[in-house]
Amino acid sequence: MSMMRKLLLFTLITVGGIGLGTWQATSWWTQETKPAAISRESTPIIVTIEPGSSSKMIADRLSELGVLRSKSAWQLWTRLQGFKNRPGGFQAGSYSVSPQESLPEIADKIWTGQVVTTRFTIPEGWNIRQMAAYFQEKKFFTADQFINAVQQFPNSPAAPQTSWLPKNLFLIEGFLFPDTYEIPAGSVTPDQVIQQMLDRFKTVALPIYQANQNQDPLKLDLLQWVTLASIVEKEAVVPKERPIISGVFTNRLKTGMALGSDPTVEYAFGIIQTPEKPLTLTQVRTPSPYNTYINPGLPPTPIASPGLSSLQATLTPQTTDALYFVARYDGTHVFSRSLAEHETAQEQIRDRVDNQASPTPTVKSKL
């Protein structure tokens, strides 16, 4: 056989070998990266990747759960990301994975941090105790764990991240912004929730104070602003009345009158009054830093988390001559300029209730 023929034969064998090897490698990769199960009845599985987990540790965990065919293919996929200089890396968190997903689909989720999230909603006007009960009901953590975290927050490692909070603040009531949140699922901690809500206050509410504080007739500092807004939030039922309720409280603070707000007494006792079970005279006369019938000025902290409308209304109250208001029990109020007008409004509301043959409630009023 001539040299030329030998060279040609060698070339054909080499190319064929390479082609065969490439085909075998491609077949192996295709097979090993396929979904671990093809049954349509397979349900997603939540897997939690702990911080600091290596590629091998993740592969071991996914293999145990039955969503990964080949640990070797997983390691090869990981090395390929390095060859491609792909930014990022596997991220800690909880992920929803399925045996019906391919290896690249699962790996991409964890590489790009597509964590499973859970949602929670805090309504305007809730206080810390109400939030604690809500989180326990959602099985995030116990009510006591949340309350303890709130009480410890000023001394927690996260506190320096909130240097914008009022100095010497001993309770962050009022600064946990009411809103709907998404948070990574899995092991949710009170500190995570608290930090997220404080961050939202800083982003959404704080700029309103910074932009409007010069218009505020009372020149309230940050703590006073949120405290007064929390009382407005608890008193106002009809949105259009927020500015005038704020105006009444502004007039009272200017003249040195006590605010006389029922919600501050309710907060002191940890209760919510109802028409069937109103505040008693004994409760209204019980001394407390939060009793605004006894103490002039504002209570030491907010009594709830005010929403944007109440925060805005507190900075820009409606100009009014009113010093009193009384609830009609349909959500609206009667506003009065004098005590005589106020007492007349109270009597009219009581008469209306009596005529409807309903139990006579204690009428909410600002005395």
Steps between C-alpha positions, in 0.01 A plus 500: 500500500638833399582768755221716364243229548624431854470872585148516358393192693646641824316828443170325439541288813592806709209709375267208545623451854452864580155494347409187692632651822308823439182306430548292813567811711195677358284196560628471857436869570152487349412194703649614831348849494147390417226541763527234767135406446264538209179428689264793489393419853835612646452789741746784570732461797630785718873467554696735725859579407692606808753785481847373407374183330744365239401374157553142624282555806221638283529205260484257792188666634322510163593137436354399839174673407483313171512802268852445363613214276876552513728668751781482243292694247423758771870548571573529127224762462653693787849494344357614165366815668855577609636443149238743370592754770134515600450751782347396830474155647273267691297700751356406836125494544192285450419381148212318337642216289331213320604158366350619171761773465832443324833544670571836327156631601555411867858622500403834341241560771754456777777685315282808440328492840142437387392430855148412605331793673210531739275804532362679803283811538492743791191727495518868590435563866630171637721505808781264590275267700267455202796434270637241743172309505484513120852361452428219744181416311699483176748274678796727429602499868327541835344824618744512793799462267385799296425718801836413658680584175320835482590582859863397447538674164664822625784279632509254207782476241256635238441825690798686344336448157215720617691805618219715355270395785449753782779501754442316828191329358409222745217346294462490121120498516367707209807461281410151374340618179161351409519343155510170309839330503673206337773324690704187419317191618651252738643605831357852542622684809345793688812708430459447124139617511579797723787614281292474183218706651738766630668517159160556340429786744834657410429468127131596491415709806818680604522704174150638571619637833817641349308672219216644712634560850537875435124523430412334829343765729615312809861444380487141619815293516503154341378314809226756572387487137454124497341506846236757404442326166437173683225665707346653188514155338311341788238776522427545126271250329392703198808603298378854427480573874868437570612860427231656720562255786865594471392865504306449826798335666729775370273764659499311829877463508543871420273605786633248751178299517516127561444297184243281677533212255338167586747294292789612721320361807417181310870465416597539864267214598569287193134490404268613221171645617172423328150654524407201715808534719617862507773645716396544861537818699751319721717416199484857368613627843779244546843668486723393213756675278263415214185645658437818300199589715730550797827604336528802272703464182592181320561153646861378514475284184257437216208271582480331158650503151349790304451483125611759248169690509517556874868590486430756229193640678703552817753718320238697309191517727182667383450849639197485730350672804387165640634381834271200548358208307263218579441178306166431334577126491472491123866587460446877486527764773330821606755780548435784744669829586384524861423269787133602487474402132680177575265405785199572279643272230553226759138524618366485145703188424385333823136582417539352154646182645219475755236548231648211305451280808866412507716462810634843587878502455740738661541778244855556384590861544782740555434664836 
